């Protein structure tokens, strides 16, 4: 399964990031959650800042483009295979940076991808 970092993780059950964590786990993916508030989702802690993580396949974004620049260096340093830009997180600047670093930039919805078995 694909080790996935959920950037923008939240404890709010009505948020897509929260739903994505549960669906990703249901599909057997190993997860790392990064967010700005303390808490846990499905028994996993939400980490803060830029935690050191190894072997990340996918970063799925749930933070808007205005907050993403603070994470550019971190995202690129993780060297994921791909970044999924969920609806509302699209960012041409980060997409271009990712592609220059050999990282696939995908504008899609993690929940839909999981439902269609295209994750």
DOROFI-5596 format. One record per atom (N, C-alpha, C): residue in three letters; x, y, z. Coordinates in steps of 0.2 Angstrom, whole numbers, plus 2048, in hexadecimal, padded with zeros to 3 digits. Each point is the difference from the previous one (the first is absolute). Layout:
% DOROFI-5596
ALAXYZ ...
% end
This chain:
% DOROFI-5596
UNK8047FA800 UNK7FC806800 UNK804806800 UNK7FD8067FE UNK804806800 UNK800804806 UNK806801803 UNK801805806 UNK7FE8077FE UNK7FB802803 UNK7FD8077FE UNK801805806 UNK8028067FF UNK800805804 UNK7FA8057FF UNK7FB800805 UNK7FA8057FF UNK802806803 UNK8018057FC UNK802807802 UNK7FA804801 UNK7FE802806 UNK7FA804801 UNK7FB7FB804 UNK8037FB803 UNK7FC7FC804 UNK7FC803806 UNK7FA7FE801 UNK7FC803805 UNK7FB7FB804 UNK7FE802806 UNK7FC7FC804 UNK7F98017FF UNK7FE8057FB UNK7F98027FF UNK7FD7FB7FB UNK7FB7FC802 UNK7FD7FA7FC UNK7FD8037FA UNK7FE8067FF UNK7FD8027FA UNK8048037FB UNK8077FF801 UNK8058027FB UNK8027FB7FC UNK8028017F9 UNK8027FB7FC UNK8067FD802 UNK805804803 UNK8067FD802 UNK7FF7FA806 UNK7FB801804 UNK7FE7FB805 UNK7FE7FA7FC UNK7FB8017FC UNK7FD7FA7FC UNK8067FD7FC UNK8048037FD UNK8067FD7FC UNK8047FC805 UNK801802806 UNK8047FC804 UNK7FD7F9801 UNK7FA800802 UNK7FC7FA801 UNK8007FB7FA UNK7FF8037FA UNK7FF7FC7FA UNK8077FE7FE UNK805804801 UNK8077FD7FE UNK8027FA805 UNK7FE801806 UNK8017FA805 UNK7FC7FA7FE UNK7FA8017FE UNK7FC7FB7FE UNK8037FC7FA UNK8038047FC UNK8037FD7FA UNK8077FD801 UNK802800807 UNK8077FD802 UNK8068057FF UNK7FF8067FF UNK8068047FF UNK803802807 UNK807801800 UNK803802806 UNK800808800 UNK7FE803805 UNK7FF807800 UNK805804805 UNK8018067FE UNK803805805 UNK7FC8067FF UNK7FD803806 UNK7FC805800 UNK804807803 UNK7FF8057FC UNK803806802 UNK7FB8067FF UNK7FF803806 UNK7FB806800 UNK803805805 UNK7FB805801 UNK802805805 UNK7FE800807 UNK7FB7FB801 UNK7FD800807 UNK8017F9802 UNK8017FF807 UNK8017FA803 UNK7FA7FC7FF UNK8017F9801 UNK7FA7FB7FF UNK8037FA7FD UNK7FB7FC7FF UNK8017FA7FC UNK7FA7FE7FC UNK8017FC7FB UNK7FB7FE7FC UNK8017F87FF UNK7FB7FC801 UNK8007F97FF UNK8067FD804 UNK802803806 UNK8057FE804 UNK8078027FE UNK8008047FB UNK8078037FE UNK801807802 UNK805802803 UNK801807802 UNK8018047FA UNK7FE806801 UNK8018067FB UNK807803802 UNK8058007FC UNK806803801 UNK8008077FE UNK805804803 UNK8008077FE UNK8078017FC UNK8008067FD UNK8068037FD UNK8027FB7FA UNK8067FE800 UNK8037FD7FA UNK8037F9803 UNK7FD7FC802 UNK8037FA803 UNK8047FC7FB UNK8057FD802 UNK8047FB7FC UNK7FC7FA7FF UNK8007FF7F9 UNK7FC7FA7FE UNK8047FD7FA UNK8007F9800 UNK8047FD7FB UNK7FB7FC7FB UNK8027FF7FA UNK7FD7FC7FB UNK7F88027FF UNK7FF8067FF UNK7F98027FE UNK7FF7FF7F9 UNK7FB7FD7FE UNK7FE7FF7F9 UNK7FC8067FE UNK7FB802804 UNK7FB8057FE UNK7FF805806 UNK7FF8067FE UNK7FE805804 UNK7F98037FD UNK7FB7FF805 UNK7FA8037FE UNK7FE806803 UNK7FF8067FD UNK7FF806803 UNK7F9802801 UNK800803807 UNK7F9802802 UNK801807803 UNK8058047FE UNK801807801 UNK8008047FA UNK7FD806801 UNK8008047FA UNK8068037FE UNK8008037F9 UNK8068027FD UNK804806804 UNK7FC804804 UNK803805804 UNK8047FE806 UNK7FF7FA802 UNK8047FD806 UNK8057FB7FD UNK8007FE7FA UNK8057FB7FD UNK807803800 UNK8028067FF UNK8078027FF UNK8047FF806 UNK7FD800806 UNK8047FE806 UNK8027F9800 UNK7FD7FC7FC UNK8027F8800 UNK8037FE7F9 UNK8028057FC UNK8037FE7F9 UNK8067FC801 UNK805803804 UNK8067FC801 UNK7FF7FA804 UNK7FC7FF804 UNK7FE7FA804 UNK7FD7FB7FB UNK7FC8027FC UNK7FC7FB7FB UNK8067FD7FC UNK8048057FD UNK8057FE7FB UNK8057FB803 UNK802802807 UNK8057FC803 UNK7FE7F9801 UNK7F97FE801 UNK7FE7FA801 UNK8007FB7FA UNK8018037FA UNK8017FD7F9 UNK7FA7FB7FF UNK7FA802801 UNK7FB7FB7FE UNK7FF7FF7F9 UNK7FD7FA7FE UNK7FF7FF7F9 UNK7FB8047FD UNK7FB802804 UNK7FB8057FE UNK7FD804805 UNK7FD8067FE UNK7FC804805 UNK7F98007FD UNK7FB7FF804 UNK7F98017FE UNK7FD806802 UNK7FE8047FB UNK7FD807802 UNK7F97FF800 UNK7FD7FF806 UNK7F97FF800 UNK7FC8077FF UNK7FA7FF7FE UNK7FC8067FE UNK801806805 UNK8028067FE UNK801806804 UNK807801802 UNK8057FB7FE UNK807800802 UNK8048017FA UNK7FD8017FA UNK8048007FA UNK805806800 UNK8067FF7FE UNK805806800 UNK8057FF7FB UNK7FF8047FA UNK8057FF7FB UNK807801802 UNK802804804 UNK807801802 UNK8037FA804 UNK7FC7FD804 UNK8027F9803 UNK8007FB7FB UNK7FB7FF7FC UNK8007FB7FB UNK8068007FC UNK8028067FE UNK8068017FB UNK8077FE804 UNK800803806 UNK8067FE804 UNK8007F8801 UNK7FB7FD802 UNK8007F9800 UNK8027FC7FA UNK7FD8027FA UNK8027FD7FA UNK8088017FE UNK802806802 UNK8088017FF UNK8047FC804 UNK7FD7FD806 UNK8047FC804 UNK7FE7F87FF UNK7FC7FF7FA UNK7FF7F97FF UNK7FA7FD804 UNK7FC805802 UNK7FA7FD804 UNK7FA8027FC UNK7FC7FA800 UNK7F98017FC UNK7FB804804 UNK7FE8057FC UNK7FA805803 UNK7FA7FE7FD UNK7FB7FE805 UNK7FA7FD7FE UNK7FA805803 UNK7FC8037FB UNK7FA803803 UNK7FA7FB800 UNK7FF7FE806 UNK7FA7FB800 UNK7FE800807 UNK7FB7FB802 UNK7FD800806 UNK8027F9803 UNK804800805 UNK8027F9804 UNK7FA7FC801 UNK7FA802802 UNK7FA7FC802 UNK7FE7FD7F9 UNK7FF8047FB UNK7FE7FD7F9 UNK8057FB7FE UNK806801800 UNK8057FC7FE UNK8007F9803 UNK7FF800807 UNK7FF7FA804 UNK7FA7FC7FE UNK7FA8047FF UNK7FA7FD7FE UNK8007FD7F9 UNK8058027FC UNK8007FE7F9 UNK8067FB7FF UNK8037FF806 UNK8067FB800 UNK8068037FB UNK801807800 UNK8058037FC UNK805803804 UNK8007FF807 UNK805803804 UNK8067FD7FF 
% end
